[in-house]
């Protein structure tokens, strides 16, 4: 907590957070792939069809609800 306070008061928090996110990405994602390169993702057909159905959904209220 003290480190976060020091970063905030010295106006270095934004630079630190960017560094932190980059390190976490490399540690949790990139390091699991060849050449530390995460492949681009493509939405699956099931996901695409679900998002297109969202426009047809309607809110239905039970009788007696206002």
HTML snippet that shows the backbone in 3Dmol.js (N, CA, C, O; Angstrom):
<script src="https://3Dmol.org/build/3Dmol-min.js"></script>
<div id="view" style="width:600px;height:400px;position:relative"></div>
<script>
const pdb = `
ATOM      1  N   UNK A   1       0.826  -1.189   0.000  1.00  0.00           N
ATOM      2  CA  UNK A   1       0.000   0.000   0.000  1.00  0.00           C
ATOM      3  C   UNK A   1       0.870   1.251   0.000  1.00  0.00           C
ATOM      4  O   UNK A   1       0.564   2.239  -0.668  1.00  0.00           O
ATOM      5  N   UNK A   2       1.942   1.191   0.749  1.00  0.00           N
ATOM      6  CA  UNK A   2       2.835   2.342   0.807  1.00  0.00           C
ATOM      7  C   UNK A   2       3.446   2.633  -0.567  1.00  0.00           C
ATOM      8  O   UNK A   2       3.601   3.791  -0.953  1.00  0.00           O
ATOM      9  N   UNK A   3       3.788   1.575  -1.293  1.00  0.00           N
ATOM     10  CA  UNK A   3       4.354   1.761  -2.635  1.00  0.00           C
ATOM     11  C   UNK A   3       3.351   2.462  -3.558  1.00  0.00           C
ATOM     12  O   UNK A   3       3.729   3.345  -4.329  1.00  0.00           O
ATOM     13  N   UNK A   4       2.078   2.073  -3.481  1.00  0.00           N
ATOM     14  CA  UNK A   4       1.057   2.707  -4.311  1.00  0.00           C
ATOM     15  C   UNK A   4       0.881   4.180  -3.947  1.00  0.00           C
ATOM     16  O   UNK A   4       0.725   5.025  -4.828  1.00  0.00           O
ATOM     17  N   UNK A   5       0.907   4.480  -2.670  1.00  0.00           N
ATOM     18  CA  UNK A   5       0.811   5.879  -2.243  1.00  0.00           C
ATOM     19  C   UNK A   5       1.987   6.694  -2.765  1.00  0.00           C
ATOM     20  O   UNK A   5       1.811   7.822  -3.226  1.00  0.00           O
ATOM     21  N   UNK A   6       3.196   6.118  -2.692  1.00  0.00           N
ATOM     22  CA  UNK A   6       4.388   6.819  -3.170  1.00  0.00           C
ATOM     23  C   UNK A   6       4.303   7.052  -4.677  1.00  0.00           C
ATOM     24  O   UNK A   6       4.657   8.125  -5.165  1.00  0.00           O
ATOM     25  N   UNK A   7       3.832   6.041  -5.411  1.00  0.00           N
ATOM     26  CA  UNK A   7       3.697   6.188  -6.866  1.00  0.00           C
ATOM     27  C   UNK A   7       2.676   7.265  -7.209  1.00  0.00           C
ATOM     28  O   UNK A   7       2.880   8.052  -8.133  1.00  0.00           O
ATOM     29  N   UNK A   8       1.595   7.293  -6.474  1.00  0.00           N
ATOM     30  CA  UNK A   8       0.544   8.279  -6.739  1.00  0.00           C
ATOM     31  C   UNK A   8       1.032   9.696  -6.415  1.00  0.00           C
ATOM     32  O   UNK A   8       0.802  10.623  -7.191  1.00  0.00           O
ATOM     33  N   UNK A   9       1.689   9.860  -5.295  1.00  0.00           N
ATOM     34  CA  UNK A   9       2.115  11.202  -4.891  1.00  0.00           C
ATOM     35  C   UNK A   9       3.260  11.724  -5.770  1.00  0.00           C
ATOM     36  O   UNK A   9       3.423  12.936  -5.911  1.00  0.00           O
ATOM     37  N   UNK A  10       4.058  10.816  -6.365  1.00  0.00           N
ATOM     38  CA  UNK A  10       5.148  11.259  -7.233  1.00  0.00           C
ATOM     39  C   UNK A  10       4.714  11.354  -8.697  1.00  0.00           C
ATOM     40  O   UNK A  10       5.529  11.644  -9.572  1.00  0.00           O
ATOM     41  N   UNK A  11       3.428  11.110  -8.958  1.00  0.00           N
ATOM     42  CA  UNK A  11       2.865  11.155 -10.318  1.00  0.00           C
ATOM     43  C   UNK A  11       3.500  10.121 -11.253  1.00  0.00           C
ATOM     44  O   UNK A  11       3.536  10.319 -12.467  1.00  0.00           O
ATOM     45  N   UNK A  12       3.997   9.025 -10.687  1.00  0.00           N
ATOM     46  CA  UNK A  12       4.568   7.947 -11.487  1.00  0.00           C
ATOM     47  C   UNK A  12       3.614   6.762 -11.615  1.00  0.00           C
ATOM     48  O   UNK A  12       3.976   5.738 -12.195  1.00  0.00           O
ATOM     49  N   UNK A  13       2.428   6.886 -11.092  1.00  0.00           N
ATOM     50  CA  UNK A  13       1.510   5.745 -11.077  1.00  0.00           C
ATOM     51  C   UNK A  13       1.147   5.281 -12.479  1.00  0.00           C
ATOM     52  O   UNK A  13       1.135   4.077 -12.733  1.00  0.00           O
ATOM     53  N   UNK A  14       0.852   6.189 -13.392  1.00  0.00           N
ATOM     54  CA  UNK A  14       0.447   5.801 -14.746  1.00  0.00           C
ATOM     55  C   UNK A  14       1.546   5.009 -15.452  1.00  0.00           C
ATOM     56  O   UNK A  14       1.268   3.995 -16.091  1.00  0.00           O
ATOM     57  N   UNK A  15       2.784   5.468 -15.339  1.00  0.00           N
ATOM     58  CA  UNK A  15       3.907   4.755 -15.959  1.00  0.00           C
ATOM     59  C   UNK A  15       4.085   3.386 -15.295  1.00  0.00           C
ATOM     60  O   UNK A  15       4.319   2.387 -15.975  1.00  0.00           O
ATOM     61  N   UNK A  16       3.973   3.348 -13.972  1.00  0.00           N
ATOM     62  CA  UNK A  16       4.089   2.074 -13.263  1.00  0.00           C
ATOM     63  C   UNK A  16       2.995   1.122 -13.692  1.00  0.00           C
ATOM     64  O   UNK A  16       3.271  -0.055 -13.927  1.00  0.00           O
ATOM     65  N   UNK A  17       1.767   1.587 -13.802  1.00  0.00           N
ATOM     66  CA  UNK A  17       0.651   0.706 -14.125  1.00  0.00           C
ATOM     67  C   UNK A  17       0.801   0.131 -15.538  1.00  0.00           C
ATOM     68  O   UNK A  17       0.507  -1.041 -15.770  1.00  0.00           O
ATOM     69  N   UNK A  18       1.253   0.953 -16.464  1.00  0.00           N
ATOM     70  CA  UNK A  18       1.502   0.472 -17.823  1.00  0.00           C
ATOM     71  C   UNK A  18       2.562  -0.637 -17.799  1.00  0.00           C
ATOM     72  O   UNK A  18       2.395  -1.666 -18.453  1.00  0.00           O
ATOM     73  N   UNK A  19       3.637  -0.432 -17.054  1.00  0.00           N
ATOM     74  CA  UNK A  19       4.688  -1.435 -16.906  1.00  0.00           C
ATOM     75  C   UNK A  19       4.133  -2.696 -16.256  1.00  0.00           C
ATOM     76  O   UNK A  19       4.432  -3.806 -16.698  1.00  0.00           O
ATOM     77  N   UNK A  20       3.331  -2.535 -15.215  1.00  0.00           N
ATOM     78  CA  UNK A  20       2.743  -3.663 -14.495  1.00  0.00           C
ATOM     79  C   UNK A  20       1.864  -4.505 -15.421  1.00  0.00           C
ATOM     80  O   UNK A  20       1.963  -5.732 -15.424  1.00  0.00           O
ATOM     81  N   UNK A  21       1.010  -3.855 -16.199  1.00  0.00           N
ATOM     82  CA  UNK A  21       0.135  -4.586 -17.113  1.00  0.00           C
ATOM     83  C   UNK A  21       0.930  -5.327 -18.175  1.00  0.00           C
ATOM     84  O   UNK A  21       0.591  -6.459 -18.522  1.00  0.00           O
ATOM     85  N   UNK A  22       1.986  -4.705 -18.699  1.00  0.00           N
ATOM     86  CA  UNK A  22       2.832  -5.358 -19.700  1.00  0.00           C
ATOM     87  C   UNK A  22       3.510  -6.586 -19.113  1.00  0.00           C
ATOM     88  O   UNK A  22       3.552  -7.634 -19.758  1.00  0.00           O
ATOM     89  N   UNK A  23       4.039  -6.475 -17.904  1.00  0.00           N
ATOM     90  CA  UNK A  23       4.699  -7.611 -17.256  1.00  0.00           C
ATOM     91  C   UNK A  23       3.704  -8.738 -16.981  1.00  0.00           C
ATOM     92  O   UNK A  23       4.030  -9.911 -17.164  1.00  0.00           O
ATOM     93  N   UNK A  24       2.516  -8.398 -16.552  1.00  0.00           N
ATOM     94  CA  UNK A  24       1.507  -9.413 -16.275  1.00  0.00           C
ATOM     95  C   UNK A  24       1.068 -10.110 -17.560  1.00  0.00           C
ATOM     96  O   UNK A  24       0.869 -11.325 -17.571  1.00  0.00           O
ATOM     97  N   UNK A  25       0.917  -9.351 -18.632  1.00  0.00           N
ATOM     98  CA  UNK A  25       0.555  -9.940 -19.927  1.00  0.00           C
ATOM     99  C   UNK A  25       1.626 -10.935 -20.371  1.00  0.00           C
ATOM    100  O   UNK A  25       1.306 -12.045 -20.797  1.00  0.00           O
ATOM    101  N   UNK A  26       2.880 -10.543 -20.274  1.00  0.00           N
ATOM    102  CA  UNK A  26       3.968 -11.432 -20.678  1.00  0.00           C
ATOM    103  C   UNK A  26       4.023 -12.667 -19.790  1.00  0.00           C
ATOM    104  O   UNK A  26       4.232 -13.775 -20.284  1.00  0.00           O
ATOM    105  N   UNK A  27       3.839 -12.491 -18.496  1.00  0.00           N
ATOM    106  CA  UNK A  27       3.919 -13.603 -17.554  1.00  0.00           C
ATOM    107  C   UNK A  27       2.741 -14.573 -17.714  1.00  0.00           C
ATOM    108  O   UNK A  27       2.937 -15.788 -17.667  1.00  0.00           O
ATOM    109  N   UNK A  28       1.549 -14.063 -17.899  1.00  0.00           N
ATOM    110  CA  UNK A  28       0.355 -14.910 -17.907  1.00  0.00           C
ATOM    111  C   UNK A  28      -0.112 -15.359 -19.282  1.00  0.00           C
ATOM    112  O   UNK A  28      -0.876 -16.318 -19.388  1.00  0.00           O
ATOM    113  N   UNK A  29       0.334 -14.684 -20.339  1.00  0.00           N
ATOM    114  CA  UNK A  29      -0.158 -15.031 -21.670  1.00  0.00           C
ATOM    115  C   UNK A  29       0.967 -15.328 -22.646  1.00  0.00           C
ATOM    116  O   UNK A  29       1.086 -16.449 -23.142  1.00  0.00           O
ATOM    117  N   UNK A  30       1.787 -14.331 -22.920  1.00  0.00           N
ATOM    118  CA  UNK A  30       2.805 -14.469 -23.963  1.00  0.00           C
ATOM    119  C   UNK A  30       3.783 -15.597 -23.682  1.00  0.00           C
ATOM    120  O   UNK A  30       4.216 -16.272 -24.616  1.00  0.00           O
ATOM    121  N   UNK A  31       4.139 -15.817 -22.443  1.00  0.00           N
ATOM    122  CA  UNK A  31       5.130 -16.847 -22.118  1.00  0.00           C
ATOM    123  C   UNK A  31       4.624 -18.258 -22.408  1.00  0.00           C
ATOM    124  O   UNK A  31       5.418 -19.198 -22.418  1.00  0.00           O
ATOM    125  N   UNK A  32       3.342 -18.426 -22.641  1.00  0.00           N
ATOM    126  CA  UNK A  32       2.771 -19.744 -22.913  1.00  0.00           C
ATOM    127  C   UNK A  32       2.768 -20.094 -24.398  1.00  0.00           C
ATOM    128  O   UNK A  32       2.357 -21.197 -24.760  1.00  0.00           O
ATOM    129  N   UNK A  33       3.214 -19.191 -25.263  1.00  0.00           N
ATOM    130  CA  UNK A  33       3.192 -19.414 -26.696  1.00  0.00           C
ATOM    131  C   UNK A  33       4.601 -19.338 -27.272  1.00  0.00           C
ATOM    132  O   UNK A  33       5.498 -18.737 -26.682  1.00  0.00           O
ATOM    133  N   UNK A  34       4.776 -19.960 -28.434  1.00  0.00           N
ATOM    134  CA  UNK A  34       6.066 -19.939 -29.109  1.00  0.00           C
ATOM    135  C   UNK A  34       6.440 -18.504 -29.452  1.00  0.00           C
ATOM    136  O   UNK A  34       5.588 -17.718 -29.868  1.00  0.00           O
ATOM    137  N   UNK A  35       7.687 -18.169 -29.281  1.00  0.00           N
ATOM    138  CA  UNK A  35       8.218 -16.827 -29.570  1.00  0.00           C
ATOM    139  C   UNK A  35       7.505 -15.731 -28.786  1.00  0.00           C
ATOM    140  O   UNK A  35       7.520 -14.567 -29.188  1.00  0.00           O
ATOM    141  N   UNK A  36       6.885 -16.098 -27.674  1.00  0.00           N
ATOM    142  CA  UNK A  36       6.159 -15.133 -26.826  1.00  0.00           C
ATOM    143  C   UNK A  36       5.133 -14.322 -27.607  1.00  0.00           C
ATOM    144  O   UNK A  36       4.915 -13.143 -27.327  1.00  0.00           O
ATOM    145  N   UNK A  37       4.510 -14.962 -28.585  1.00  0.00           N
ATOM    146  CA  UNK A  37       3.540 -14.264 -29.429  1.00  0.00           C
ATOM    147  C   UNK A  37       2.176 -14.942 -29.291  1.00  0.00           C
ATOM    148  O   UNK A  37       2.014 -16.103 -29.667  1.00  0.00           O
ATOM    149  N   UNK A  38       1.223 -14.232 -28.765  1.00  0.00           N
ATOM    150  CA  UNK A  38      -0.126 -14.749 -28.591  1.00  0.00           C
ATOM    151  C   UNK A  38      -0.856 -14.657 -29.924  1.00  0.00           C
ATOM    152  O   UNK A  38      -0.890 -13.586 -30.529  1.00  0.00           O
ATOM    153  N   UNK A  39      -1.449 -15.774 -30.401  1.00  0.00           N
ATOM    154  CA  UNK A  39      -2.165 -15.712 -31.685  1.00  0.00           C
ATOM    155  C   UNK A  39      -3.408 -14.835 -31.576  1.00  0.00           C
ATOM    156  O   UNK A  39      -4.019 -14.730 -30.512  1.00  0.00           O
ATOM    157  N   UNK A  40      -3.767 -14.216 -32.680  1.00  0.00           N
ATOM    158  CA  UNK A  40      -4.977 -13.398 -32.690  1.00  0.00           C
ATOM    159  C   UNK A  40      -6.180 -14.313 -32.594  1.00  0.00           C
ATOM    160  O   UNK A  40      -6.175 -15.416 -33.141  1.00  0.00           O
ATOM    161  N   UNK A  41      -7.198 -13.863 -31.909  1.00  0.00           N
ATOM    162  CA  UNK A  41      -8.396 -14.679 -31.754  1.00  0.00           C
ATOM    163  C   UNK A  41      -9.433 -14.288 -32.796  1.00  0.00           C
ATOM    164  O   UNK A  41      -9.526 -13.133 -33.212  1.00  0.00           O
ATOM    165  N   UNK A  42     -10.201 -15.277 -33.200  1.00  0.00           N
ATOM    166  CA  UNK A  42     -11.265 -15.074 -34.170  1.00  0.00           C
ATOM    167  C   UNK A  42     -12.560 -15.505 -33.499  1.00  0.00           C
ATOM    168  O   UNK A  42     -12.613 -16.590 -32.921  1.00  0.00           O
ATOM    169  N   UNK A  43     -13.595 -14.693 -33.559  1.00  0.00           N
ATOM    170  CA  UNK A  43     -14.841 -15.096 -32.903  1.00  0.00           C
ATOM    171  C   UNK A  43     -15.380 -16.380 -33.527  1.00  0.00           C
ATOM    172  O   UNK A  43     -15.376 -16.538 -34.748  1.00  0.00           O
ATOM    173  N   UNK A  44     -15.835 -17.281 -32.687  1.00  0.00           N
ATOM    174  CA  UNK A  44     -16.392 -18.537 -33.183  1.00  0.00           C
ATOM    175  C   UNK A  44     -17.757 -18.284 -33.811  1.00  0.00           C
ATOM    176  O   UNK A  44     -18.390 -17.260 -33.556  1.00  0.00           O
ATOM    177  N   UNK A  45     -18.201 -19.225 -34.632  1.00  0.00           N
ATOM    178  CA  UNK A  45     -19.498 -19.090 -35.307  1.00  0.00           C
ATOM    179  C   UNK A  45     -20.627 -19.024 -34.291  1.00  0.00           C
ATOM    180  O   UNK A  45     -21.609 -18.311 -34.500  1.00  0.00           O
ATOM    181  N   UNK A  46     -20.497 -19.762 -33.188  1.00  0.00           N
ATOM    182  CA  UNK A  46     -21.547 -19.752 -32.162  1.00  0.00           C
ATOM    183  C   UNK A  46     -21.669 -18.377 -31.530  1.00  0.00           C
ATOM    184  O   UNK A  46     -22.777 -17.903 -31.278  1.00  0.00           O
ATOM    185  N   UNK A  47     -20.537 -17.733 -31.273  1.00  0.00           N
ATOM    186  CA  UNK A  47     -20.567 -16.410 -30.666  1.00  0.00           C
ATOM    187  C   UNK A  47     -21.174 -15.397 -31.623  1.00  0.00           C
ATOM    188  O   UNK A  47     -21.975 -14.560 -31.207  1.00  0.00           O
ATOM    189  N   UNK A  48     -20.811 -15.457 -32.878  1.00  0.00           N
ATOM    190  CA  UNK A  48     -21.336 -14.514 -33.870  1.00  0.00           C
ATOM    191  C   UNK A  48     -22.845 -14.664 -33.996  1.00  0.00           C
ATOM    192  O   UNK A  48     -23.562 -13.665 -34.068  1.00  0.00           O
ATOM    193  N   UNK A  49     -23.336 -15.904 -34.023  1.00  0.00           N
ATOM    194  CA  UNK A  49     -24.771 -16.096 -34.167  1.00  0.00           C
ATOM    195  C   UNK A  49     -25.519 -15.623 -32.923  1.00  0.00           C
ATOM    196  O   UNK A  49     -26.645 -15.137 -33.030  1.00  0.00           O
ATOM    197  N   UNK A  50     -24.904 -15.760 -31.734  1.00  0.00           N
ATOM    198  CA  UNK A  50     -25.553 -15.289 -30.518  1.00  0.00           C
ATOM    199  C   UNK A  50     -25.685 -13.776 -30.524  1.00  0.00           C
ATOM    200  O   UNK A  50     -26.732 -13.243 -30.157  1.00  0.00           O
ATOM    201  N   UNK A  51     -24.635 -13.081 -30.937  1.00  0.00           N
ATOM    202  CA  UNK A  51     -24.699 -11.622 -30.921  1.00  0.00           C
ATOM    203  C   UNK A  51     -25.718 -11.102 -31.914  1.00  0.00           C
ATOM    204  O   UNK A  51     -26.325 -10.057 -31.678  1.00  0.00           O
ATOM    205  N   UNK A  52     -25.927 -11.814 -33.037  1.00  0.00           N
ATOM    206  CA  UNK A  52     -26.901 -11.343 -34.017  1.00  0.00           C
ATOM    207  C   UNK A  52     -28.329 -11.575 -33.516  1.00  0.00           C
ATOM    208  O   UNK A  52     -29.250 -10.876 -33.939  1.00  0.00           O
ATOM    209  N   UNK A  53     -28.523 -12.553 -32.617  1.00  0.00           N
ATOM    210  CA  UNK A  53     -29.858 -12.809 -32.075  1.00  0.00           C
ATOM    211  C   UNK A  53     -30.243 -11.798 -31.016  1.00  0.00           C
ATOM    212  O   UNK A  53     -31.427 -11.656 -30.708  1.00  0.00           O
ATOM    213  N   UNK A  54     -29.280 -11.097 -30.453  1.00  0.00           N
ATOM    214  CA  UNK A  54     -29.586 -10.170 -29.367  1.00  0.00           C
ATOM    215  C   UNK A  54     -30.581  -9.095 -29.793  1.00  0.00           C
ATOM    216  O   UNK A  54     -31.370  -8.626 -28.973  1.00  0.00           O
ATOM    217  N   UNK A  55     -30.553  -8.708 -31.037  1.00  0.00           N
ATOM    218  CA  UNK A  55     -31.462  -7.678 -31.507  1.00  0.00           C
ATOM    219  C   UNK A  55     -32.907  -8.128 -31.496  1.00  0.00           C
ATOM    220  O   UNK A  55     -33.804  -7.286 -31.510  1.00  0.00           O
ATOM    221  N   UNK A  56     -33.168  -9.433 -31.472  1.00  0.00           N
ATOM    222  CA  UNK A  56     -34.537  -9.935 -31.521  1.00  0.00           C
ATOM    223  C   UNK A  56     -35.118 -10.224 -30.144  1.00  0.00           C
ATOM    224  O   UNK A  56     -36.300 -10.551 -30.032  1.00  0.00           O
ATOM    225  N   UNK A  57     -34.300 -10.110 -29.082  1.00  0.00           N
ATOM    226  CA  UNK A  57     -34.806 -10.385 -27.743  1.00  0.00           C
ATOM    227  C   UNK A  57     -35.706  -9.251 -27.268  1.00  0.00           C
ATOM    228  O   UNK A  57     -35.469  -8.079 -27.559  1.00  0.00           O
ATOM    229  N   UNK A  58     -36.733  -9.629 -26.537  1.00  0.00           N
ATOM    230  CA  UNK A  58     -37.662  -8.635 -26.008  1.00  0.00           C
ATOM    231  C   UNK A  58     -37.855  -8.878 -24.524  1.00  0.00           C
ATOM    232  O   UNK A  58     -37.785 -10.019 -24.068  1.00  0.00           O
ATOM    233  N   UNK A  59     -38.094  -7.825 -23.772  1.00  0.00           N
ATOM    234  CA  UNK A  59     -38.373  -7.932 -22.342  1.00  0.00           C
ATOM    235  C   UNK A  59     -39.835  -8.253 -22.174  1.00  0.00           C
ATOM    236  O   UNK A  59     -40.704  -7.562 -22.706  1.00  0.00           O
ATOM    237  N   UNK A  60     -40.100  -9.304 -21.434  1.00  0.00           N
ATOM    238  CA  UNK A  60     -41.485  -9.731 -21.207  1.00  0.00           C
ATOM    239  C   UNK A  60     -41.761  -9.598 -19.718  1.00  0.00           C
ATOM    240  O   UNK A  60     -40.978 -10.068 -18.893  1.00  0.00           O
ATOM    241  N   UNK A  61     -42.870  -8.960 -19.374  1.00  0.00           N
ATOM    242  CA  UNK A  61     -43.245  -8.811 -17.981  1.00  0.00           C
ATOM    243  C   UNK A  61     -44.402  -9.749 -17.663  1.00  0.00           C
ATOM    244  O   UNK A  61     -45.275  -9.999 -18.493  1.00  0.00           O
ATOM    245  N   UNK A  62     -44.382 -10.259 -16.436  1.00  0.00           N
ATOM    246  CA  UNK A  62     -45.484 -11.112 -15.991  1.00  0.00           C
ATOM    247  C   UNK A  62     -46.716 -10.245 -15.750  1.00  0.00           C
ATOM    248  O   UNK A  62     -46.612  -9.045 -15.499  1.00  0.00           O
ATOM    249  N   UNK A  63     -47.874 -10.874 -15.830  1.00  0.00           N
ATOM    250  CA  UNK A  63     -49.106 -10.141 -15.558  1.00  0.00           C
ATOM    251  C   UNK A  63     -49.067  -9.626 -14.124  1.00  0.00           C
ATOM    252  O   UNK A  63     -48.648 -10.344 -13.216  1.00  0.00           O
ATOM    253  N   UNK A  64     -49.488  -8.428 -13.922  1.00  0.00           N
ATOM    254  CA  UNK A  64     -49.515  -7.840 -12.596  1.00  0.00           C
ATOM    255  C   UNK A  64     -48.267  -7.051 -12.267  1.00  0.00           C
ATOM    256  O   UNK A  64     -48.270  -6.296 -11.295  1.00  0.00           O
ATOM    257  N   UNK A  65     -47.187  -7.196 -13.044  1.00  0.00           N
ATOM    258  CA  UNK A  65     -45.968  -6.395 -12.818  1.00  0.00           C
ATOM    259  C   UNK A  65     -46.130  -5.075 -13.550  1.00  0.00           C
ATOM    260  O   UNK A  65     -46.768  -4.999 -14.600  1.00  0.00           O
ATOM    261  N   UNK A  66     -45.541  -4.044 -12.975  1.00  0.00           N
ATOM    262  CA  UNK A  66     -45.608  -2.760 -13.665  1.00  0.00           C
ATOM    263  C   UNK A  66     -44.241  -2.302 -14.070  1.00  0.00           C
ATOM    264  O   UNK A  66     -44.099  -1.234 -14.666  1.00  0.00           O
TER     265      UNK A  66
END
`;
const viewer = $3Dmol.createViewer("view");
viewer.addModel(pdb, "pdb");
viewer.setStyle({}, {cartoon: {color: "spectrum"}});
viewer.zoomTo();
viewer.render();
</script>
